[in-house]
Amino acid sequence: MKKSWDALLQELKDRHDDFKLISADKIEVADWVRWKCRYGCRAYGKHLTCPPYTPTAEETRELITGYEKALIVRFEDLQPNLEVPPAHTHHFLWNAILKVHDTMFELERHTFLSGYYKAFAMGALPCAYCDDCLPERHDFVLDQASKRFCEHQDRARPSMEACGIDVFKTVRKVGYEIEVRTSPHERIIFFGLLLIE
């Protein structure tokens, strides 16, 4: 039986209380976002939850039209792994990324089990469930259905930016503050997205 909206929101707050409920049409999708992944991110092509393996901006726009509501979920005061040089961004932020992805998965799962069967979550940055993703493994041949070999198919979700969502514009539009980090020693703030219908 589908839980009431108020009951669901309270239960989600019990799991992670820093989020804003928004109208899904406030989510900004832009073609340039995946270009930044392609030309600027060292993780490009290394994770099945990153481009070129993720939905295009156009596919993301189409997906969002099937939803009325979403949660923008903020994660702050995340801690980097200080034993890793900041230049190795993915490993420097490994534990922070895992916290975001685990929490977004749990929020999606709880929402789904509460009767909102279209619930779908997106995290931030490349997936960190495995030390190396399938595209990085020697002699692994990628094909159209390579995700079937993913060791975490149930949990692995793309990041917002991997699907063309302009995270900066979206979170600013709904009242959260976000700035470009200019130093690895600045406070870490990540955002996730939960689509709900």
N, C-alpha and C positions, 0 to 999 in steps of 0.2 A: 504494500500500500504506500502511496506517495505521501511523504511527510509534508506538513505545512511549510510554507516558505519561511515563516518566522522561526519555526523549530529548527529547520535546516541551518539557517544563518547562525543561530545560537550555537549549534553543535559544531559548526565550522570555526566559530570564534573560540570555542573551547580547545580546538586543535592548533589554531594560529590566529591571533586576534588582530593582526595588522593588515587589514584589507579594506577596499572600497568597492561597493556595489555600483556598477555603472550600466548604462545602456550599451549594448554591443555595438551600436552604430558610432560610438565614440572611439572605437579602436581604429587607429590610423595605419593603413597599409600603404607602402610605397615601394616602387620598383627599385629604387636606388639602394635599399637596405641590403639586398642580397649581393649587389655589386661590391659593397663594403666587405662582405664575407669573402667574396672571390678574390678581391684585390686588397688585402690588408690583414686578413686573419690567417694565422699559421695553422689553424685547425681545418681549413677548407679541404674537403675531400677526404678527411681522416676519420670522420665519424658518420654513422648512418643517420644520426639525428641532426646533421648539418648539411648545407648545400654541398654538392649538387643533388643529394639524395632526398631532400625535403620538398614539400609542396612549394610551388612558385607563388609569387605575390598575387597573381590572378586567381589561383586556386584558393588562396587564403581569403581573398575578398569574397569569393563565392561561399566558402565555408561560413564566414561570419554572418552572411545574410540569413542563415538558417537558425540564428540565435537572437534572442531578445535581450538577454542579460549576461553580464560577466563580472568576475571579481578581479580586480587588480590587487595582487598580493605583494606586500613589501617585506623585504628581509633586510634588516640592518644590524650593525654590530657583528657581522660575520668576521671570522678570523682567518687570515691566510696561514699557510704553512711556512713559517719563517726559516725552516731548514732548506727551503728551495729558493734559488735565486728568482727575484721577481720577473726577470726576463723570460722565464719559463712559465708564462701566465697560467696555463691550464693546470699545471702541477702546483704552482704557488697558491692557486685558489681552489684546489681539489676538494677539500673538506667543505668549503663554503658552497661549491656547486652541488655536492652531494646533499647537503642540507636542503637546498632549494628544490632539487629534483625529488627527493624523498617526500618532502612536505607537500609539493604540488601533486604528486601521485596519490598521497593519502587523502588530500582534499577532493580530488577527482573520484577516487574510489568510494569515499563516504557519500558524496553527492549522488553517484550512480546507485549505490545500495539504498539510498533514501528515495528512490523512485524517479530521479531525474536522469533518465537513461542516456541522454545525449551529452552528458558532462564530458568535457575534454580539457585537459590541462596542458600548458606549455611552461617550460622553465626558462632558465637563462644560461647562456654560454654552452659549450659543448658538453655532451654527456660524460659522466665520470664513473660509470658503473664498472668499467673494465680498465685494466692498465693500458691495453691497446685494443682499439676497435677493429672490426673485420677488415676495413680497407687498409689498415696499417700492417696486417699480418702477411708475412712472406708466403708467396705462392697461393694466396687466397684469390680465387677468381670471382670478381663481382659480376652479377647478372641482375636482371630486373627484379628478382625476388630474393636478393641476398639477405634481407632482413630476417628471413626464416631461420638463419643460423645465429641470429643475435642471442646472446646468453641471457638477456634481460628484456625479452620482447614485451612482457607484461608491464614493465615499468618505464622503459625508455620512451621519452617524449621529446619532440623538437623544442628548441628555444623559440621565443617569439621572433627574435631577429632572423633566425634561420628560415622562417616562413614569410619574411618580408614585412613584419610589423615594426613600425617606427616607435620604438619603446619610449624614447625621449618625448616625442610629441604626444603620445598617448597618455603617459603618466602625468605630464604637465597639464594636459587638458582636464584631467580629473582632480587636480589639486595637490598632487605630490610634487616635491622638489627633487630634481635630479640634475646633476652636472657631470661634465666629463672629468674623470680622475686624471690628474696630471702627475701624480706620484703614487707609487705602490704603497706608500705609507699613509695615504688618506683613508678615511673611513670607507668601508665597503658597504654599498647598498645595492641589492639586486631586486628584480621584480619578476613575478610570475603572473600567469593569466589562467583563469578558469572560466571556460565558456559553459553557460548553463541555460537550459531550456525547460 
